[in-house]
Amino acid sequence: MIKDIIVNLGLGATDPACDYAVSVAETFGSHLLGIAFCYEPVIPGTIMGGVPPEIIESQRAESTKKARTAIARFEQAAKRAGISAETRTITASISGAADEIGRIGRRFDLVVVGQPHRDDSLPDEVIDEGVLFESGRPVIFVPFIQKGGMKVDRIMVCWDGSRAAARAVADSMPFLKKAKQVEVVIISDKPGKRDEVPGADLGQHLARHGLKVDVKRITSPDIDVPSTMLSYAADSSADMIVMGGYGHSRLREFVLGGATRGLLEAMTVPVLMSH
């Protein structure tokens, strides 16, 4: 059951993650915490001590203004939806924000964040996939092109039999139970054995939960996994992708599997990931 959710509020002109999180909370009758970050001023190391105080204060004031605007937008959306909600403003460095929301997220059932803008140097979208590894909770990444709230008529489950994929399936069960159709998709660079039906066991498991499930295997010798996932999601009109998140942390850098990183960079529908 999803009883409480945390969402990182975007600081840009629009906030698809906020709208999506509100709709999820409305659907499940959950409590929702909206967090807005006031980012510490960014001072290049080469000019440390040489930046006028008024410039630093101007950056701090602008960040505070954006956070307040994000909080106000969230409160209005929550009020319209009639959900239980609260807000919190946190001051943090750009590099530390993902860790901070990850630590807070450990006490919630679900974390919702917006898709990072890889080409945007501004701190409007800085919460990246690091939150997945810090929180230990399922995370829904909402694409910046998302329009409207939660829709889960068709859910695509990317399955490779791994521990992370199994965790993602279990964590996504509340969403899967609301879907009209669940499709288990296996992407491989070589055909399976003649007597093997990849994903059949998972399909049976989900069917025992009363879900309508199809199993699909996609085979190509030189397959581009992220592109194949997204292409198939578009062709099948999937409303959500469920998959395991892969990677490890070393010196606070997250080295992700190609499928995880590639999918998050080019995602076109919300992606629920677990690690």
DRENZA-439769 format. One record per residue: residue in three letters; x, y, z of N, C-alpha, C in turn. Coordinates in steps of 0.2 Angstrom, whole numbers, padded with zeros to 4 digits, always signed. Layout:
<nodes>
alaXYZXYZXYZ
...
</nodes>
This chain:
<nodes>
met+0004-0006+0000+0000+0000+0000+0004+0006+0000
ile+0002+0011-0003+0006+0018-0004+0002+0023+0001
lys+0005+0024+0007+0002+0028+0012+0005+0035+0012
asp+0011+0036+0010+0014+0042+0010+0020+0043+0005
ile+0020+0049+0002+0024+0050-0004+0028+0056-0003
ile+0034+0056-0006+0038+0063-0006+0039+0064-0013
val+0039+0071-0015+0040+0073-0021+0045+0079-0021
asn+0050+0079-0025+0055+0085-0026+0051+0090-0031
leu+0050+0096-0028+0047+0101-0032+0052+0104-0037
gly+0050+0104-0043+0054+0108-0048+0054+0115-0047
leu+0059+0119-0049+0059+0126-0049+0058+0130-0055
gly+0057+0126-0060+0056+0129-0067+0049+0132-0068
ala+0047+0134-0074+0041+0137-0075+0035+0132-0074
thr+0036+0126-0076+0031+0121-0075+0034+0115-0071
asp+0030+0111-0068+0032+0106-0063+0028+0099-0064
pro+0030+0096-0070+0026+0089-0071+0026+0084-0065
ala+0032+0084-0062+0033+0079-0056+0028+0081-0050
cys+0027+0087-0049+0022+0090-0044+0015+0087-0046
asp+0013+0089-0052+0006+0087-0054+0005+0079-0054
tyr+0010+0076-0056+0010+0068-0056+0009+0066-0049
ala+0014+0068-0045+0013+0066-0038+0007+0067-0034
val+0004+0073-0036-0003+0075-0033-0008+0070-0035
ser-0008+0068-0042-0013+0063-0044-0012+0056-0041
val-0005+0054-0040-0004+0048-0037-0007+0048-0030
ala-0006+0053-0026-0008+0053-0019-0016+0053-0019
glu-0019+0057-0024-0026+0057-0025-0029+0050-0026
thr-0026+0046-0031-0028+0040-0033-0028+0035-0027
phe-0022+0035-0023-0021+0030-0018-0023+0033-0011
gly-0026+0039-0010-0027+0042-0004-0021+0043+0001
ser-0016+0045-0002-0010+0045+0002-0008+0052+0004
his-0004+0052+0009-0001+0059+0011+0005+0061+0007
leu+0005+0067+0005+0011+0069+0001+0015+0075+0004
leu+0021+0074+0004+0026+0079+0006+0029+0082+0000
gly+0029+0089-0001+0032+0092-0006+0038+0096-0003
ile+0044+0094-0006+0051+0097-0004+0053+0102-0009
ala+0055+0108-0007+0058+0113-0012+0065+0115-0009
phe+0070+0114-0013+0077+0116-0011+0078+0123-0013
cys+0081+0126-0008+0085+0133-0009+0092+0131-0009
tyr+0095+0132-0015+0102+0130-0017+0107+0135-0015
glu+0112+0133-0012+0117+0137-0010+0121+0140-0016
pro+0123+0146-0015+0126+0150-0021+0132+0146-0024
val+0133+0145-0030+0138+0142-0033+0144+0147-0034
ile+0150+0145-0031+0155+0150-0032+0161+0146-0035
pro+0163+0147-0041+0169+0143-0044+0175+0144-0039
gly+0178+0138-0038+0184+0138-0034+0190+0142-0036
thr+0190+0144-0042+0196+0148-0045+0195+0156-0043
ile+0189+0157-0041+0188+0164-0039+0186+0165-0031
met+0187+0160-0027+0185+0160-0021+0187+0166-0017
gly+0183+0169-0014+0185+0176-0010+0185+0182-0014
gly+0184+0181-0021+0184+0186-0025+0177+0188-0028
val+0171+0185-0025+0165+0186-0028+0162+0191-0023
pro+0159+0197-0025+0156+0202-0021+0150+0199-0017
pro+0150+0201-0010+0144+0198-0006+0137+0199-0009
glu+0136+0205-0013+0130+0206-0016+0128+0201-0021
ile+0133+0198-0025+0132+0193-0030+0129+0187-0026
ile+0133+0185-0021+0131+0179-0017+0124+0180-0014
glu+0122+0185-0012+0116+0186-0009+0110+0187-0014
ser+0112+0189-0020+0107+0189-0025+0105+0182-0028
gln+0111+0178-0028+0109+0171-0030+0105+0167-0025
arg+0107+0169-0018+0103+0166-0013+0095+0168-0013
ala+0094+0174-0014+0088+0177-0014+0084+0174-0020
glu+0087+0173-0026+0083+0171-0032+0081+0163-0030
ser+0086+0160-0027+0084+0153-0026+0079+0152-0021
thr+0079+0156-0016+0073+0157-0011+0066+0158-0014
lys+0067+0163-0019+0061+0165-0022+0058+0159-0026
lys+0062+0156-0030+0060+0150-0034+0057+0144-0029
ala+0060+0143-0024+0057+0138-0019+0050+0140-0017
arg+0050+0146-0015+0043+0149-0012+0038+0148-0018
thr+0040+0150-0024+0035+0149-0030+0033+0142-0030
ala+0038+0137-0030+0036+0130-0031+0032+0127-0025
ile+0033+0130-0019+0029+0128-0013+0022+0130-0014
ala+0021+0137-0016+0014+0139-0018+0010+0135-0023
arg+0014+0134-0028+0011+0130-0034+0009+0123-0031
phe+0013+0120-0027+0011+0113-0024+0005+0114-0020
glu+0005+0119-0016-0001+0119-0011-0007+0120-0015
gln-0007+0124-0020-0013+0125-0024-0016+0119-0027
ala-0011+0115-0030-0013+0109-0033-0015+0104-0028
ala-0012+0103-0022-0014+0099-0017-0021+0101-0014
lys-0023+0107-0014-0029+0109-0012-0035+0108-0017
arg-0033+0109-0023-0038+0107-0028-0040+0100-0028
ala-0035+0095-0027-0036+0088-0027-0039+0086-0020
gly-0039+0090-0015-0041+0088-0009-0037+0082-0005
ile-0031+0083-0006-0027+0077-0003-0023+0080+0004
ser-0021+0075+0008-0017+0077+0014-0010+0079+0011
ala-0008+0085+0013-0001+0087+0011+0002+0091+0016
glu+0009+0092+0015+0013+0096+0019+0019+0098+0015
thr+0022+0104+0017+0028+0106+0013+0034+0107+0017
arg+0040+0107+0014+0046+0108+0018+0051+0112+0013
thr+0054+0117+0015+0060+0120+0012+0066+0118+0015
ile+0071+0116+0011+0078+0114+0013+0083+0118+0009
thr+0088+0120+0013+0094+0123+0010+0099+0118+0010
ala+0102+0117+0004+0107+0112+0002+0111+0114-0004
ser+0117+0111-0004+0121+0112-0010+0118+0108-0016
ile+0120+0110-0022+0117+0107-0028+0119+0099-0028
ser+0126+0098-0026+0128+0091-0026+0125+0087-0020
gly+0123+0090-0015+0120+0087-0009+0113+0086-0009
ala+0109+0089-0014+0102+0088-0014+0099+0081-0015
ala+0102+0078-0019+0100+0071-0021+0101+0066-0015
asp+0106+0067-0011+0108+0063-0005+0102+0065+0000
glu+0101+0071+0001+0096+0074+0006+0089+0071+0005
ile+0087+0072-0001+0080+0069-0002+0080+0062-0002
gly+0085+0058-0004+0086+0051-0003+0085+0049+0004
arg+0089+0052+0009+0089+0051+0016+0082+0052+0019
ile+0078+0057+0017+0072+0058+0019+0067+0053+0016
gly+0068+0051+0010+0064+0047+0006+0063+0040+0009
arg+0068+0038+0014+0068+0031+0017+0062+0030+0021
arg+0059+0036+0023+0054+0035+0028+0047+0036+0024
phe+0047+0035+0018+0041+0036+0014+0040+0029+0009
asp+0034+0028+0007+0033+0023+0003+0035+0024-0005
leu+0036+0030-0007+0037+0031-0014+0040+0038-0014
val+0045+0039-0019+0048+0045-0020+0047+0047-0028
val+0045+0053-0029+0043+0056-0036+0048+0061-0037
val+0052+0061-0043+0056+0067-0045+0055+0068-0052
gly+0057+0074-0054+0057+0075-0061+0063+0073-0065
gln+0062+0072-0071+0068+0070-0076+0073+0075-0076
pro+0079+0074-0074+0085+0079-0075+0086+0081-0082
his+0087+0088-0082+0089+0091-0088+0096+0090-0089
arg+0098+0086-0093+0105+0085-0094+0109+0091-0097
asp+0106+0095-0101+0109+0100-0105+0108+0107-0101
asp+0105+0106-0095+0103+0113-0091+0108+0113-0085
ser+0112+0119-0085+0117+0120-0080+0113+0123-0074
leu+0107+0125-0075+0104+0129-0069+0101+0123-0064
pro+0101+0125-0058+0099+0121-0052+0091+0120-0052
asp+0088+0120-0058+0081+0119-0057+0079+0111-0057
glu+0083+0107-0060+0082+0100-0061+0088+0096-0059
val+0090+0096-0053+0097+0093-0051+0096+0087-0047
ile+0090+0085-0045+0089+0078-0042+0089+0073-0047
asp+0095+0069-0047+0096+0064-0052+0095+0057-0050
glu+0097+0052-0053+0096+0045-0051+0099+0043-0045
gly+0103+0048-0042+0107+0046-0036+0102+0045-0030
val+0096+0048-0030+0091+0047-0025+0088+0040-0025
leu+0089+0036-0031+0087+0029-0031+0091+0025-0026
phe+0098+0026-0026+0102+0022-0022+0102+0025-0015
glu+0101+0031-0014+0101+0034-0007+0095+0032-0003
ser+0089+0032-0006+0083+0031-0003+0081+0024-0001
gly+0083+0019-0005+0081+0012-0004+0074+0011-0005
arg+0070+0016-0008+0063+0015-0010+0062+0016-0017
pro+0056+0014-0020+0055+0015-0027+0054+0022-0028
val+0057+0024-0034+0057+0031-0037+0053+0031-0043
ile+0049+0036-0044+0046+0037-0051+0049+0043-0054
phe+0052+0042-0059+0055+0048-0063+0050+0050-0068
val+0048+0057-0068+0043+0059-0072+0046+0063-0078
pro+0045+0062-0084+0048+0066-0089+0046+0073-0090
phe+0050+0077-0092+0048+0084-0092+0043+0086-0097
ile+0042+0081-0102+0037+0082-0107+0030+0079-0104
gln+0030+0077-0098+0023+0074-0096+0018+0079-0096
lys+0012+0077-0098+0006+0081-0098+0001+0077-0094
gly-0002+0080-0089-0007+0077-0085-0004+0073-0079
gly-0009+0070-0076-0007+0066-0070-0006+0058-0072
met-0007+0054-0066-0006+0047-0067-0011+0044-0072
lys-0008+0040-0076-0012+0035-0080-0009+0029-0081
val-0012+0023-0079-0009+0017-0079-0013+0011-0083
asp-0016+0013-0088-0020+0008-0092-0016+0003-0094
arg-0010+0004-0097-0005-0001-0099+0002+0001-0096
ile+0005-0005-0093+0011-0004-0090+0016-0009-0093
met+0022-0007-0094+0027-0011-0097+0032-0013-0092
val+0033-0019-0091+0038-0022-0086+0044-0024-0089
cys+0050-0021-0088+0056-0024-0091+0059-0029-0087
trp+0060-0035-0089+0061-0041-0085+0068-0044-0088
asp+0073-0045-0083+0079-0049-0085+0080-0054-0080
gly+0076-0055-0075+0077-0060-0070+0081-0058-0064
ser+0083-0051-0064+0088-0049-0059+0085-0047-0052
arg+0089-0047-0047+0086-0045-0041+0083-0038-0041
ala+0086-0033-0045+0083-0026-0045+0077-0026-0049
ala+0076-0030-0054+0070-0031-0058+0064-0034-0053
ala+0066-0039-0050+0061-0042-0045+0059-0037-0040
arg+0063-0033-0037+0061-0028-0032+0057-0023-0035
ala+0058-0021-0042+0054-0016-0045+0047-0019-0046
val+0046-0025-0048+0040-0028-0049+0036-0028-0043
ala+0039-0030-0037+0035-0030-0031+0033-0023-0029
asp+0038-0018-0029+0036-0011-0027+0031-0008-0032
ser+0030-0010-0038+0025-0007-0042+0018-0011-0042
met+0018-0016-0038+0011-0019-0037+0005-0015-0037
pro+0005-0010-0032-0001-0005-0032-0003-0002-0039
phe+0002-0001-0043+0001+0002-0049-0001-0004-0054
leu+0002-0009-0054+0000-0015-0058-0007-0017-0057
lys-0009-0017-0051-0016-0019-0050-0021-0014-0052
lys-0019-0008-0054-0024-0003-0057-0024-0003-0065
ala-0019-0007-0067-0018-0007-0075-0023-0012-0078
lys-0025-0010-0084-0030-0014-0088-0026-0020-0092
gln-0019-0018-0093-0015-0023-0096-0008-0022-0094
val-0004-0028-0092+0003-0028-0090+0006-0032-0095
glu+0012-0029-0098+0016-0033-0103+0023-0034-0100
val+0025-0040-0099+0032-0041-0097+0036-0042-0103
val+0041-0038-0104+0045-0037-0110+0052-0039-0108
ile+0055-0044-0112+0062-0046-0111+0066-0044-0117
ile+0071-0041-0116+0075-0038-0122+0082-0042-0122
ser+0084-0045-0127+0090-0050-0127+0093-0049-0134
asp+0100-0051-0133+0104-0051-0140+0104-0058-0143
lys+0101-0062-0140+0101-0069-0143+0095-0073-0141
pro+0092-0077-0145+0086-0081-0144+0087-0085-0138
gly+0081-0086-0135+0081-0091-0129+0081-0098-0132
lys+0081-0103-0127+0081-0110-0129+0074-0112-0132
arg+0074-0117-0136+0068-0119-0139+0062-0120-0134
asp+0064-0123-0128+0059-0125-0124+0058-0120-0118
glu+0061-0114-0119+0061-0109-0114+0056-0104-0116
val+0052-0102-0111+0048-0096-0112+0050-0090-0107
pro+0054-0086-0109+0057-0081-0104+0051-0077-0101
gly+0052-0076-0095+0047-0072-0092+0040-0075-0090
ala+0039-0082-0092+0033-0085-0091+0032-0086-0084
asp+0037-0087-0080+0036-0088-0073+0033-0082-0069
leu+0036-0076-0072+0034-0070-0069+0027-0068-0071
gly+0025-0070-0077+0018-0069-0080+0014-0073-0076
gln+0015-0079-0074+0011-0083-0070+0010-0080-0063
his+0016-0078-0060+0016-0074-0053+0011-0069-0053
leu+0011-0064-0058+0007-0058-0059+0000-0060-0060
ala-0001-0066-0064-0008-0068-0065-0011-0071-0059
arg-0007-0073-0054-0010-0076-0048-0013-0070-0044
his-0010-0064-0045-0012-0058-0042-0019-0055-0045
gly-0021-0058-0050-0027-0056-0054-0026-0051-0059
leu-0019-0051-0062-0018-0046-0067-0018-0050-0074
lys-0020-0045-0079-0020-0048-0086-0013-0047-0089
val-0009-0052-0090-0002-0051-0092-0001-0054-0099
asp+0003-0051-0103+0006-0054-0109+0014-0054-0108
val+0017-0058-0111+0024-0059-0111+0027-0058-0118
lys+0032-0053-0119+0035-0052-0126+0042-0052-0125
arg+0045-0056-0130+0053-0056-0130+0055-0052-0137
ile+0060-0048-0136+0063-0044-0142+0070-0046-0142
thr+0072-0049-0148+0078-0051-0149+0082-0048-0155
ser+0088-0046-0154+0092-0043-0159+0099-0044-0157
pro+0104-0045-0162+0111-0047-0161+0115-0041-0158
asp+0113-0035-0160+0117-0029-0158+0111-0024-0156
ile+0108-0025-0150+0103-0022-0148+0105-0016-0144
asp+0101-0010-0145+0102-0004-0141+0096-0004-0136
val+0098-0007-0129+0092-0008-0125+0088-0002-0123
pro+0091+0004-0121+0087+0010-0120+0082+0012-0125
ser+0085+0012-0131+0081+0014-0137+0075+0009-0139
thr+0077+0003-0138+0072-0003-0139+0067-0002-0134
met+0068-0001-0128+0063+0000-0123+0058+0005-0124
leu+0061+0011-0126+0057+0017-0127+0053+0016-0134
ser+0056+0013-0139+0053+0012-0145+0047+0008-0144
tyr+0048+0002-0140+0042-0002-0139+0037+0001-0135
ala+0039+0005-0130+0034+0008-0125+0030+0013-0130
ala+0033+0016-0134+0029+0021-0139+0024+0017-0143
asp+0027+0011-0146+0022+0007-0151+0017+0004-0147
ser+0018+0002-0141+0012-0001-0137+0008+0003-0133
ser+0009+0010-0133+0006+0015-0130+0006+0014-0122
ala+0012+0012-0120+0013+0011-0112+0012+0018-0109
asp+0009+0017-0103+0008+0023-0099+0014+0024-0093
met+0017+0018-0092+0022+0018-0087+0027+0012-0089
ile+0033+0013-0087+0038+0008-0088+0041+0006-0081
val+0041+0000-0079+0044-0003-0073+0050-0007-0074
met+0055-0005-0070+0062-0008-0072+0066-0008-0065
gly+0071-0012-0065+0076-0012-0060+0082-0006-0062
gly+0084-0003-0057+0089+0002-0058+0096-0001-0055
tyr+0101-0001-0060+0107-0004-0058+0113+0001-0057
gly+0118+0000-0053+0123+0004-0052+0126+0003-0045
his+0132+0007-0044+0135+0007-0037+0138+0014-0036
ser+0139+0015-0030+0142+0021-0028+0149+0021-0026
arg+0153+0025-0029+0160+0026-0027+0162+0033-0027
leu+0165+0035-0021+0167+0042-0020+0161+0047-0023
arg+0155+0045-0021+0149+0049-0022+0147+0050-0029
glu+0150+0046-0034+0149+0045-0041+0145+0039-0042
phe+0139+0040-0046+0135+0034-0047+0137+0032-0054
val+0139+0025-0055+0141+0023-0061+0135+0018-0063
leu+0131+0020-0068+0125+0016-0069+0126+0012-0075
gly+0122+0006-0075+0121+0002-0081+0119+0006-0087
gly+0121+0004-0093+0119+0008-0099+0111+0009-0100
ala+0108+0004-0098+0100+0004-0099+0097+0009-0094
thr+0100+0009-0088+0097+0014-0083+0098+0021-0085
arg+0104+0023-0087+0106+0030-0088+0103+0032-0095
gly+0103+0027-0100+0101+0029-0106+0093+0030-0106
leu+0090+0026-0102+0082+0027-0102+0080+0033-0099
leu+0084+0035-0093+0082+0041-0090+0084+0047-0094
glu+0088+0047-0098+0090+0053-0102+0085+0054-0107
ala+0082+0049-0110+0077+0049-0116+0070+0047-0114
met+0068+0046-0108+0062+0044-0106+0056+0048-0109
thr+0051+0045-0111+0045+0049-0113+0039+0047-0109
val+0039+0042-0105+0034+0041-0100+0037+0040-0093
pro+0033+0040-0088+0035+0039-0081+0038+0033-0081
val+0044+0032-0077+0048+0026-0076+0048+0025-0068
leu+0045+0019-0066+0046+0017-0059+0052+0012-0059
met+0057+0014-0054+0063+0011-0054+0064+0009-0046
ser+0067+0003-0045+0069+0001-0039+0076-0002-0039
his+0080-0002-0034+0087-0004-0034+0088-0009-0028
</nodes>
